Amino acid sequence: MSCFSILFQVKGSGVGVISISKSGDIALSMASYLPGVKAVVSINGCCANTLFPLKYKGTVLPPLLPDLGKIIRTEQGLLDITKTMPNPMAKENQASVIPIERADSHFLFVASEDDKNWDSVFFAELAGQRLRAHGKENFEVVRYPKAGHFVDVPYMPFYPSGVHAAAGEVVMFGGETRANAHAQVDLWGRVQEFFRKHLDSGHPQCKARL
C-alpha cells in the first residue's frame, strides 16, 4: 500500500488524473501548471503542497510540514497523526497552497470523514472555497461517513492501519469495514462517470474504458 499512488487516463480531449493521499497535491499541482489536464480526482488529498518542495520552472512551493509534537501513540502502539498537518490558510503556510484557480480542469474532491491520516474533509472544503472565491464552480465534493484514508478500487482489502511511507511506523488510517467497502463501490462508479463526462470527445475510440 502506498501513499503516493497516481494514475493517468489519456483521452482525445485531454488527460485525467486520479490520485490518493500525498499524490493528491501532486495531481492538483499538475492541473495548476501543466496544460491538457482536464479532469482530476483527488481522494483524501491535501490542497497544499506537502512534505517536499515543489519546483516548476521559476516557481517554488515550499512544503506544508507536519507538527510532530501532535503525534499521539495509542495503547496499541499505533501512531495517531490526524492532527499533525497544520492549517494551510494560516499566514505562515499560505505559500504552500496550490493555486488551483489557475487550472483549466474539473475537480472531484473525495473526503473520508474518518480519515486518520489527516483532515481530508477540511482540505476538500478549503479547495472548494478557494475555487469559489475565484468565481469557479468546476468542482464536486463527495464525503463518505465512517470511511478511512484509503478508498481504493472496489474489493481491495480494508487497510485501517499500516506502515506510513513518510512516518516509517505503523499509523492509524481509520475507517470501518462496511463503510469503507461501500465507499469503494460508490466512488468507482462516480470516477468512471466523472471521466466520461469531462474527457470524452465523442469519438468512439475515446470512450472511457475504466
C-alpha atoms as an extended CHARMM CRD file, in Angstrom:
* protein
*
       210  EXT
         1         1  MET       CA              0.0000000000        0.0000000000        0.0000000000  PROA      1               0.0000000000
         2         2  SER       CA              1.3970000000        3.3870000000       -0.9740000000  PROA      2               0.0000000000
         3         3  CYS       CA              0.5540000000        6.9500000000       -0.0050000000  PROA      3               0.0000000000
         4         4  PHE       CA              1.8160000000        8.1460000000       -3.3750000000  PROA      4               0.0000000000
         5         5  SER       CA             -0.2900000000        6.2860000000       -5.9560000000  PROA      5               0.0000000000
         6         6  ILE       CA             -1.2840000000        8.2760000000       -9.0200000000  PROA      6               0.0000000000
         7         7  LEU       CA             -2.8580000000        7.1200000000      -12.2790000000  PROA      7               0.0000000000
         8         8  PHE       CA             -3.4390000000        8.8190000000      -15.6170000000  PROA      8               0.0000000000
         9         9  GLN       CA             -6.2360000000        8.4100000000      -18.1640000000  PROA      9               0.0000000000
        10        10  VAL       CA             -5.4320000000        9.9090000000      -21.5920000000  PROA      10              0.0000000000
        11        11  LYS       CA             -8.2820000000       10.8030000000      -23.9220000000  PROA      11              0.0000000000
        12        12  GLY       CA             -8.6690000000       12.8070000000      -27.1070000000  PROA      12              0.0000000000
        13        13  SER       CA             -9.8150000000       15.8160000000      -25.1320000000  PROA      13              0.0000000000
        14        14  GLY       CA             -7.0520000000       15.7960000000      -22.5210000000  PROA      14              0.0000000000
        15        15  VAL       CA             -5.5900000000       13.9750000000      -19.5480000000  PROA      15              0.0000000000
        16        16  GLY       CA             -7.4050000000       12.7300000000      -16.4890000000  PROA      16              0.0000000000
        17        17  VAL       CA             -5.5820000000       12.1410000000      -13.2110000000  PROA      17              0.0000000000
        18        18  ILE       CA             -6.7490000000       10.0740000000      -10.2480000000  PROA      18              0.0000000000
        19        19  SER       CA             -4.7510000000       10.3630000000       -7.0500000000  PROA      19              0.0000000000
        20        20  ILE       CA             -4.8520000000        9.4060000000       -3.4040000000  PROA      20              0.0000000000
        21        21  SER       CA             -3.2100000000       10.7990000000       -0.2730000000  PROA      21              0.0000000000
        22        22  LYS       CA              0.0910000000       12.6450000000       -0.9050000000  PROA      22              0.0000000000
        23        23  SER       CA             -0.3090000000       12.2620000000       -4.6660000000  PROA      23              0.0000000000
        24        24  GLY       CA             -3.4340000000       14.4280000000       -4.3770000000  PROA      24              0.0000000000
        25        25  ASP       CA             -1.3450000000       17.5810000000       -4.1150000000  PROA      25              0.0000000000
        26        26  ILE       CA              0.8290000000       16.3820000000       -7.0000000000  PROA      26              0.0000000000
        27        27  ALA       CA             -2.3020000000       15.9780000000       -9.1380000000  PROA      27              0.0000000000
        28        28  LEU       CA             -3.6000000000       19.4330000000       -8.1730000000  PROA      28              0.0000000000
        29        29  SER       CA             -0.1990000000       20.9180000000       -8.9940000000  PROA      29              0.0000000000
        30        30  MET       CA             -0.2090000000       19.2380000000      -12.4040000000  PROA      30              0.0000000000
        31        31  ALA       CA             -3.6110000000       20.7520000000      -13.1510000000  PROA      31              0.0000000000
        32        32  SER       CA             -2.4220000000       24.1740000000      -11.9950000000  PROA      32              0.0000000000
        33        33  TYR       CA              0.8010000000       24.3040000000      -14.0060000000  PROA      33              0.0000000000
        34        34  LEU       CA              0.5390000000       21.8500000000      -16.9170000000  PROA      34              0.0000000000
        35        35  PRO       CA             -1.7110000000       22.2480000000      -19.9610000000  PROA      35              0.0000000000
        36        36  GLY       CA             -4.0070000000       19.4510000000      -21.0490000000  PROA      36              0.0000000000
        37        37  VAL       CA             -5.0300000000       18.1780000000      -17.5990000000  PROA      37              0.0000000000
        38        38  LYS       CA             -8.8120000000       18.2920000000      -17.8990000000  PROA      38              0.0000000000
        39        39  ALA       CA            -10.0980000000       16.1750000000      -15.0250000000  PROA      39              0.0000000000
        40        40  VAL       CA             -8.6340000000       15.4770000000      -11.5820000000  PROA      40              0.0000000000
        41        41  VAL       CA             -9.8740000000       13.1100000000       -8.8910000000  PROA      41              0.0000000000
        42        42  SER       CA             -8.2530000000       13.7720000000       -5.5140000000  PROA      42              0.0000000000
        43        43  ILE       CA             -9.0460000000       11.0640000000       -2.9440000000  PROA      43              0.0000000000
        44        44  ASN       CA             -8.2450000000       12.1860000000        0.5780000000  PROA      44              0.0000000000
        45        45  GLY       CA             -5.5950000000       14.5910000000       -0.6220000000  PROA      45              0.0000000000
        46        46  CYS       CA             -4.4180000000       17.9830000000        0.5660000000  PROA      46              0.0000000000
        47        47  CYS       CA             -4.9550000000       21.3750000000       -1.0800000000  PROA      47              0.0000000000
        48        48  ALA       CA             -1.4000000000       22.4620000000       -0.2220000000  PROA      48              0.0000000000
        49        49  ASN       CA              1.9710000000       21.0980000000       -1.2830000000  PROA      49              0.0000000000
        50        50  THR       CA              3.1400000000       18.6990000000        1.4310000000  PROA      50              0.0000000000
        51        51  LEU       CA              6.3780000000       17.1450000000        2.6720000000  PROA      51              0.0000000000
        52        52  PHE       CA              8.7160000000       18.1770000000       -0.1870000000  PROA      52              0.0000000000
        53        53  PRO       CA              9.3490000000       21.4230000000       -2.1090000000  PROA      53              0.0000000000
        54        54  LEU       CA              7.5960000000       21.6180000000       -5.4740000000  PROA      54              0.0000000000
        55        55  LYS       CA              9.6710000000       23.2080000000       -8.2220000000  PROA      55              0.0000000000
        56        56  TYR       CA              8.3470000000       24.0440000000      -11.6640000000  PROA      56              0.0000000000
        57        57  LYS       CA             10.2840000000       26.3820000000      -13.9380000000  PROA      57              0.0000000000
        58        58  GLY       CA             10.7370000000       29.5240000000      -11.8280000000  PROA      58              0.0000000000
        59        59  THR       CA              8.0760000000       28.6040000000       -9.2510000000  PROA      59              0.0000000000
        60        60  VAL       CA              8.7970000000       27.0010000000       -5.9010000000  PROA      60              0.0000000000
        61        61  LEU       CA              6.0630000000       25.9530000000       -3.4790000000  PROA      61              0.0000000000
        62        62  PRO       CA              7.5080000000       25.2530000000       -0.0260000000  PROA      62              0.0000000000
        63        63  PRO       CA              6.1730000000       22.1650000000        1.7320000000  PROA      63              0.0000000000
        64        64  LEU       CA              3.4990000000       22.1420000000        4.4020000000  PROA      64              0.0000000000
        65        65  LEU       CA              5.1530000000       20.1320000000        7.1640000000  PROA      65              0.0000000000
        66        66  PRO       CA              3.5040000000       18.1430000000        9.9590000000  PROA      66              0.0000000000
        67        67  ASP       CA              3.8070000000       19.1970000000       13.5750000000  PROA      67              0.0000000000
        68        68  LEU       CA              5.4640000000       16.1050000000       15.0350000000  PROA      68              0.0000000000
        69        69  GLY       CA              4.6320000000       17.2890000000       18.5360000000  PROA      69              0.0000000000
        70        70  LYS       CA              0.9740000000       16.4550000000       17.8580000000  PROA      70              0.0000000000
        71        71  ILE       CA              1.5820000000       12.7580000000       17.2090000000  PROA      71              0.0000000000
        72        72  ILE       CA             -0.2730000000       10.5340000000       19.6920000000  PROA      72              0.0000000000
        73        73  ARG       CA              0.7520000000        6.9480000000       20.3900000000  PROA      73              0.0000000000
        74        74  THR       CA             -2.2450000000        4.7570000000       21.1620000000  PROA      74              0.0000000000
        75        75  GLU       CA             -2.4160000000        1.9690000000       23.7300000000  PROA      75              0.0000000000
        76        76  GLN       CA             -1.9740000000       -0.4990000000       20.8670000000  PROA      76              0.0000000000
        77        77  GLY       CA              1.3120000000        1.1630000000       19.9130000000  PROA      77              0.0000000000
        78        78  LEU       CA             -0.0360000000        2.7790000000       16.7330000000  PROA      78              0.0000000000
        79        79  LEU       CA              0.5950000000        6.3920000000       15.8430000000  PROA      79              0.0000000000
        80        80  ASP       CA             -2.3640000000        8.7590000000       15.5580000000  PROA      80              0.0000000000
        81        81  ILE       CA             -1.2050000000       11.5360000000       13.1940000000  PROA      81              0.0000000000
        82        82  THR       CA             -4.6380000000       13.0160000000       12.4700000000  PROA      82              0.0000000000
        83        83  LYS       CA             -3.9150000000       16.4610000000       13.8830000000  PROA      83              0.0000000000
        84        84  THR       CA             -0.2960000000       16.8740000000       12.8010000000  PROA      84              0.0000000000
        85        85  MET       CA             -0.8220000000       18.7240000000        9.5000000000  PROA      85              0.0000000000
        86        86  PRO       CA             -1.2940000000       22.4840000000       10.1120000000  PROA      86              0.0000000000
        87        87  ASN       CA             -3.9130000000       24.7620000000        8.5770000000  PROA      87              0.0000000000
        88        88  PRO       CA             -2.7330000000       25.7110000000        5.0560000000  PROA      88              0.0000000000
        89        89  MET       CA             -4.5660000000       29.0320000000        5.3050000000  PROA      89              0.0000000000
        90        90  ALA       CA             -2.5940000000       30.2160000000        8.3240000000  PROA      90              0.0000000000
        91        91  LYS       CA             -0.4900000000       33.2100000000        7.3000000000  PROA      91              0.0000000000
        92        92  GLU       CA              2.8060000000       31.3550000000        7.6880000000  PROA      92              0.0000000000
        93        93  ASN       CA              1.6060000000       28.4610000000        5.4890000000  PROA      93              0.0000000000
        94        94  GLN       CA             -0.1490000000       30.1770000000        2.6050000000  PROA      94              0.0000000000
        95        95  ALA       CA              2.8830000000       29.9950000000        0.3140000000  PROA      95              0.0000000000
        96        96  SER       CA              2.3470000000       26.2140000000        0.2240000000  PROA      96              0.0000000000
        97        97  VAL       CA             -1.2510000000       26.4330000000       -1.0240000000  PROA      97              0.0000000000
        98        98  ILE       CA             -1.6070000000       25.1410000000       -4.5980000000  PROA      98              0.0000000000
        99        99  PRO       CA             -3.0720000000       27.7850000000       -6.9700000000  PROA      99              0.0000000000
       100       100  ILE       CA             -5.8170000000       25.5360000000       -8.3610000000  PROA      100             0.0000000000
       101       101  GLU       CA             -7.7690000000       28.5880000000       -9.5010000000  PROA      101             0.0000000000
       102       102  ARG       CA             -5.3130000000       28.7280000000      -12.4160000000  PROA      102             0.0000000000
       103       103  ALA       CA             -6.3650000000       25.3150000000      -13.6590000000  PROA      103             0.0000000000
       104       104  ASP       CA             -8.4870000000       24.6690000000      -16.7320000000  PROA      104             0.0000000000
       105       105  SER       CA             -9.7000000000       21.4540000000      -15.1440000000  PROA      105             0.0000000000
       106       106  HSD       CA            -12.6740000000       19.8630000000      -13.4530000000  PROA      106             0.0000000000
       107       107  PHE       CA            -12.1030000000       18.5470000000       -9.9360000000  PROA      107             0.0000000000
       108       108  LEU       CA            -13.6460000000       15.7550000000       -7.8980000000  PROA      108             0.0000000000
       109       109  PHE       CA            -12.5790000000       16.0770000000       -4.2730000000  PROA      109             0.0000000000
       110       110  VAL       CA            -13.2380000000       12.9210000000       -2.2560000000  PROA      110             0.0000000000
       111       111  ALA       CA            -13.0700000000       13.1150000000        1.5250000000  PROA      111             0.0000000000
       112       112  SER       CA            -13.4700000000       10.3450000000        4.1010000000  PROA      112             0.0000000000
       113       113  GLU       CA            -14.9450000000       11.5270000000        7.3680000000  PROA      113             0.0000000000
       114       114  ASP       CA            -12.9670000000        9.0300000000        9.4610000000  PROA      114             0.0000000000
       115       115  ASP       CA             -9.6360000000        9.6790000000        7.7660000000  PROA      115             0.0000000000
       116       116  LYS       CA             -6.9300000000        9.3710000000       10.4100000000  PROA      116             0.0000000000
       117       117  ASN       CA             -4.0310000000       10.3370000000        8.1470000000  PROA      117             0.0000000000
       118       118  TRP       CA             -5.1380000000       13.9770000000        8.0750000000  PROA      118             0.0000000000
       119       119  ASP       CA             -8.3290000000       16.0410000000        7.9240000000  PROA      119             0.0000000000
       120       120  SER       CA             -9.3730000000       15.3200000000        4.3440000000  PROA      120             0.0000000000
       121       121  VAL       CA            -12.8050000000       16.9060000000        4.7710000000  PROA      121             0.0000000000
       122       122  PHE       CA            -11.2100000000       20.1770000000        5.8700000000  PROA      122             0.0000000000
       123       123  PHE       CA             -8.7840000000       20.1810000000        2.9280000000  PROA      123             0.0000000000
       124       124  ALA       CA            -11.5470000000       19.3990000000        0.4110000000  PROA      124             0.0000000000
       125       125  GLU       CA            -13.6790000000       22.2130000000        1.7780000000  PROA      125             0.0000000000
       126       126  LEU       CA            -10.7350000000       24.6340000000        1.5970000000  PROA      126             0.0000000000
       127       127  ALA       CA            -10.1330000000       23.6780000000       -2.0420000000  PROA      127             0.0000000000
       128       128  GLY       CA            -13.7680000000       24.2990000000       -2.8940000000  PROA      128             0.0000000000
       129       129  GLN       CA            -13.7520000000       27.6180000000       -1.0750000000  PROA      129             0.0000000000
       130       130  ARG       CA            -10.6590000000       28.7270000000       -2.9660000000  PROA      130             0.0000000000
       131       131  LEU       CA            -12.1700000000       27.8880000000       -6.3450000000  PROA      131             0.0000000000
       132       132  ARG       CA            -15.4840000000       29.5490000000       -5.4820000000  PROA      132             0.0000000000
       133       133  ALA       CA            -13.6760000000       32.6680000000       -4.2450000000  PROA      133             0.0000000000
       134       134  HSD       CA            -12.2110000000       32.9630000000       -7.7540000000  PROA      134             0.0000000000
       135       135  GLY       CA            -15.6010000000       32.6250000000       -9.3900000000  PROA      135             0.0000000000
       136       136  LYS       CA            -15.2470000000       28.9490000000      -10.3190000000  PROA      136             0.0000000000
       137       137  GLU       CA            -17.7430000000       26.1430000000       -9.8980000000  PROA      137             0.0000000000
       138       138  ASN       CA            -15.7100000000       23.4840000000      -11.7260000000  PROA      138             0.0000000000
       139       139  PHE       CA            -15.6440000000       21.0550000000       -8.8140000000  PROA      139             0.0000000000
       140       140  GLU       CA            -17.5730000000       18.4950000000       -6.7990000000  PROA      140             0.0000000000
       141       141  VAL       CA            -17.0150000000       17.3970000000       -3.2070000000  PROA      141             0.0000000000
       142       142  VAL       CA            -18.0320000000       13.8910000000       -2.1280000000  PROA      142             0.0000000000
       143       143  ARG       CA            -17.8800000000       12.8710000000        1.5180000000  PROA      143             0.0000000000
       144       144  TYR       CA            -18.0060000000        9.3370000000        2.9020000000  PROA      144             0.0000000000
       145       145  PRO       CA            -19.0460000000        8.8980000000        6.5550000000  PROA      145             0.0000000000
       146       146  LYS       CA            -17.0320000000        6.3280000000        8.5310000000  PROA      146             0.0000000000
       147       147  ALA       CA            -14.6560000000        5.6550000000        5.6130000000  PROA      147             0.0000000000
       148       148  GLY       CA            -10.9110000000        5.7150000000        6.1890000000  PROA      148             0.0000000000
       149       149  HSD       CA             -7.9440000000        7.2010000000        4.3810000000  PROA      149             0.0000000000
       150       150  PHE       CA             -7.5680000000        4.5310000000        1.6910000000  PROA      150             0.0000000000
       151       151  VAL       CA            -10.6300000000        4.3450000000       -0.5470000000  PROA      151             0.0000000000
       152       152  ASP       CA             -9.2510000000        2.1310000000       -3.3060000000  PROA      152             0.0000000000
       153       153  VAL       CA            -10.9210000000        0.3650000000       -6.2140000000  PROA      153             0.0000000000
       154       154  PRO       CA            -13.7670000000       -1.9730000000       -5.1490000000  PROA      154             0.0000000000
       155       155  TYR       CA            -12.9490000000       -5.1270000000       -3.2020000000  PROA      155             0.0000000000
       156       156  MET       CA             -9.4220000000       -4.1410000000       -2.3240000000  PROA      156             0.0000000000
       157       157  PRO       CA             -8.5730000000       -5.2380000000        1.2600000000  PROA      157             0.0000000000
       158       158  PHE       CA             -9.5580000000       -2.8700000000        4.0500000000  PROA      158             0.0000000000
       159       159  TYR       CA             -6.4890000000       -1.0090000000        5.3330000000  PROA      159             0.0000000000
       160       160  PRO       CA             -7.2840000000        0.6640000000        8.6930000000  PROA      160             0.0000000000
       161       161  SER       CA             -3.6320000000        0.8540000000        9.7690000000  PROA      161             0.0000000000
       162       162  GLY       CA             -0.1990000000        0.1890000000        8.3470000000  PROA      162             0.0000000000
       163       163  VAL       CA              3.3070000000        1.4750000000        7.8020000000  PROA      163             0.0000000000
       164       164  HSD       CA              3.2090000000        5.0960000000        6.6900000000  PROA      164             0.0000000000
       165       165  ALA       CA              5.6300000000        5.8660000000        3.8600000000  PROA      165             0.0000000000
       166       166  ALA       CA              6.7050000000        9.1840000000        5.4100000000  PROA      166             0.0000000000
       167       167  ALA       CA              6.4470000000        8.3420000000        9.1220000000  PROA      167             0.0000000000
       168       168  GLY       CA              8.2070000000        4.9930000000        8.7790000000  PROA      168             0.0000000000
       169       169  GLU       CA              5.9940000000        3.4950000000       11.5060000000  PROA      169             0.0000000000
       170       170  VAL       CA              2.5810000000        1.9110000000       11.7750000000  PROA      170             0.0000000000
       171       171  VAL       CA             -0.1100000000        4.5760000000       11.8800000000  PROA      171             0.0000000000
       172       172  MET       CA             -3.8970000000        4.6280000000       12.0210000000  PROA      172             0.0000000000
       173       173  PHE       CA             -5.6510000000        5.2490000000        8.6800000000  PROA      173             0.0000000000
       174       174  GLY       CA             -9.1720000000        4.9980000000       10.0710000000  PROA      174             0.0000000000
       175       175  GLY       CA            -12.4680000000        3.7590000000        8.7420000000  PROA      175             0.0000000000
       176       176  GLU       CA            -14.9540000000        0.9560000000        9.3460000000  PROA      176             0.0000000000
       177       177  THR       CA            -15.0070000000       -2.1570000000        7.1710000000  PROA      177             0.0000000000
       178       178  ARG       CA            -18.5800000000       -1.9110000000        5.8460000000  PROA      178             0.0000000000
       179       179  ALA       CA            -18.4370000000        1.8550000000        5.3110000000  PROA      179             0.0000000000
       180       180  ASN       CA            -15.1120000000        1.6140000000        3.5130000000  PROA      180             0.0000000000
       181       181  ALA       CA            -16.3800000000       -1.1460000000        1.2230000000  PROA      181             0.0000000000
       182       182  HSD       CA            -19.4560000000        0.9230000000        0.3520000000  PROA      182             0.0000000000
       183       183  ALA       CA            -17.2870000000        3.9520000000       -0.3690000000  PROA      183             0.0000000000
       184       184  GLN       CA            -15.0730000000        1.9300000000       -2.7200000000  PROA      184             0.0000000000
       185       185  VAL       CA            -18.0020000000        0.6970000000       -4.8190000000  PROA      185             0.0000000000
       186       186  ASP       CA            -19.8100000000        4.0410000000       -4.8790000000  PROA      186             0.0000000000
       187       187  LEU       CA            -16.7200000000        6.0590000000       -5.6880000000  PROA      187             0.0000000000
       188       188  TRP       CA            -15.6410000000        3.8100000000       -8.5540000000  PROA      188             0.0000000000
       189       189  GLY       CA            -18.9400000000        4.4730000000      -10.2810000000  PROA      189             0.0000000000
       190       190  ARG       CA            -18.5750000000        8.2000000000       -9.6880000000  PROA      190             0.0000000000
       191       191  VAL       CA            -14.9990000000        8.2210000000      -11.0360000000  PROA      191             0.0000000000
       192       192  GLN       CA            -15.9920000000        6.4840000000      -14.2540000000  PROA      192             0.0000000000
       193       193  GLU       CA            -18.8840000000        8.8800000000      -14.8060000000  PROA      193             0.0000000000
       194       194  PHE       CA            -16.6830000000       11.8800000000      -13.9680000000  PROA      194             0.0000000000
       195       195  PHE       CA            -14.0650000000       10.9380000000      -16.5590000000  PROA      195             0.0000000000
       196       196  ARG       CA            -16.6760000000       10.0790000000      -19.1790000000  PROA      196             0.0000000000
       197       197  LYS       CA            -18.2720000000       13.4820000000      -18.6700000000  PROA      197             0.0000000000
       198       198  HSD       CA            -15.1180000000       15.5920000000      -18.7440000000  PROA      198             0.0000000000
       199       199  LEU       CA            -12.7340000000       13.6740000000      -21.0290000000  PROA      199             0.0000000000
       200       200  ASP       CA            -14.6830000000       12.0010000000      -23.8110000000  PROA      200             0.0000000000
       201       201  SER       CA            -14.5200000000       13.8300000000      -27.1090000000  PROA      201             0.0000000000
       202       202  GLY       CA            -17.4630000000       11.9770000000      -28.6120000000  PROA      202             0.0000000000
       203       203  HSD       CA            -15.2590000000        9.9120000000      -30.9200000000  PROA      203             0.0000000000
       204       204  PRO       CA            -15.9850000000        6.1690000000      -30.4880000000  PROA      204             0.0000000000
       205       205  GLN       CA            -12.2910000000        5.4560000000      -29.9020000000  PROA      205             0.0000000000
       206       206  CYS       CA            -12.2380000000        7.9000000000      -26.9900000000  PROA      206             0.0000000000
       207       207  LYS       CA            -14.7980000000        6.2140000000      -24.7680000000  PROA      207             0.0000000000
       208       208  ALA       CA            -13.5790000000        5.6360000000      -21.2340000000  PROA      208             0.0000000000
       209       209  ARG       CA            -12.6720000000        2.0150000000      -20.5210000000  PROA      209             0.0000000000
       210       210  LEU       CA            -12.0260000000        2.2500000000      -16.8210000000  PROA      210             0.0000000000
